[in-house]
Amino acid sequence: MSKYPQFTMSFSIGPTNKDRIDAFEIYHKAFKAKKLSESTPSNSDDIHIMMNIYGLDILIGPGKVTGTGFEGALSCEIRFDEEDDFHQAYDGISKDAQSHSIEGPYPWATLLGLVVDKFGIGWALYYNE
């Protein structure tokens, strides 16, 4: 069975690295969350923590900064390794969406589709070659 597409959740937490580190510590104590990785994008010093809670991978990333990201603290992420699958998902979830855009390339994704669907759910769709 292929590893992709892969569904994860994303928590946008606080404007500081301390906020995100504190959040992980709370989830670790409460749910025995396991830290899978901790990194910063090449263009910033914002810590991103990938953790696993009861079998679901969850990314803790920076909270809302004016002009970036999603309004809500919770969003869904799906990673694709087939470009056609990425575009099919992006086209489908973008129908009647509140907002949508395709960006990239980035070090972590060839394409990044950001969508706030018609129900207000934030979706980050990643395609990697």
C-alpha positions in Angstrom: 0.0 0.0 0.0 1.3 3.4 -0.9 2.2 6.0 1.8 0.4 8.7 -0.2 -2.0 10.4 -0.2 -1.5 11.0 3.5 -3.9 13.0 5.8 -2.6 15.0 8.8 -3.9 17.8 10.9 -2.3 21.1 11.6 -2.5 23.2 14.7 -1.6 26.9 14.2 -0.4 27.9 17.7 0.8 31.2 18.9 3.2 33.7 17.4 6.2 32.5 19.3 8.4 29.3 19.3 7.8 29.1 23.1 4.0 28.8 22.4 4.5 25.9 20.1 7.0 24.2 22.4 4.6 24.6 25.4 1.7 23.2 23.3 3.7 20.1 22.5 4.6 19.6 26.2 0.9 19.8 27.1 0.0 17.3 24.4 2.9 15.0 25.4 1.8 15.0 29.0 -1.9 14.7 28.3 -1.9 12.2 25.4 1.7 10.8 25.4 2.3 12.6 22.1 5.5 11.5 20.4 7.7 14.1 18.7 8.5 13.0 15.1 10.5 16.0 14.1 11.3 19.6 14.9 12.5 22.0 12.2 12.4 25.5 10.9 11.8 26.5 7.2 14.9 27.8 5.4 13.4 31.3 5.3 12.4 31.8 9.0 13.2 30.7 12.5 9.6 29.6 13.3 9.7 26.1 14.9 7.5 23.5 13.3 6.9 20.3 15.4 5.5 17.1 13.8 4.0 14.9 16.5 1.9 11.8 16.6 -1.1 11.3 18.9 -2.8 7.9 18.9 -1.7 7.2 15.3 -2.5 10.5 13.7 0.4 12.8 12.6 -0.2 16.5 13.6 1.9 19.5 12.7 2.2 22.3 15.2 3.1 25.4 13.2 3.0 29.2 13.7 -0.3 30.9 14.6 -2.0 33.5 12.6 0.2 36.3 11.4 -1.6 39.1 9.5 -1.7 38.2 5.8 -0.7 34.5 6.2 -2.1 31.1 7.0 -5.6 30.3 8.0 -7.9 32.2 10.4 -8.6 29.1 12.5 -6.2 27.2 14.8 -7.1 23.9 13.2 -6.6 22.9 9.5 -6.3 19.7 7.5 -3.3 18.7 5.4 -3.0 16.2 2.7 0.3 15.2 1.0 0.3 13.8 -2.5 3.1 12.2 -4.6 1.0 12.2 -7.8 0.4 15.6 -9.4 -2.9 14.6 -11.0 -4.2 13.5 -7.6 -3.1 16.9 -6.2 -5.0 18.8 -8.9 -8.1 16.6 -8.7 -8.3 17.2 -4.9 -7.5 21.0 -5.3 -10.2 21.4 -8.0 -12.8 19.5 -6.0 -12.2 21.3 -2.6 -11.9 24.7 -4.3 -15.4 24.6 -5.8 -17.5 27.3 -4.1 -14.5 27.9 -1.7 -14.2 31.0 0.4 -10.6 31.4 -0.8 -8.0 29.4 -2.7 -4.5 29.7 -4.1 -1.7 27.6 -5.4 1.8 28.5 -4.3 5.3 27.1 -4.6 7.8 25.8 -5.0 8.9 25.6 -1.4 11.6 23.4 0.2 8.9 21.2 1.7 6.5 21.1 -1.4 6.7 21.5 -5.1 3.1 22.9 -5.0 1.0 24.1 -2.1 -2.7 24.5 -2.5 -4.3 26.6 0.3 -8.1 26.4 0.4 -10.7 27.6 2.9 -13.7 25.6 1.7 -17.3 26.8 1.6 -17.8 25.6 5.2 -14.7 27.5 6.6 -12.4 24.5 6.9 -8.8 25.2 6.0 -7.0 22.8 3.7 -3.3 22.7 2.9 -2.6 20.3 -0.1 1.0 19.4 -0.7 2.5 17.9 -3.9 6.0 16.7 -3.8 7.8 15.3 -6.9 
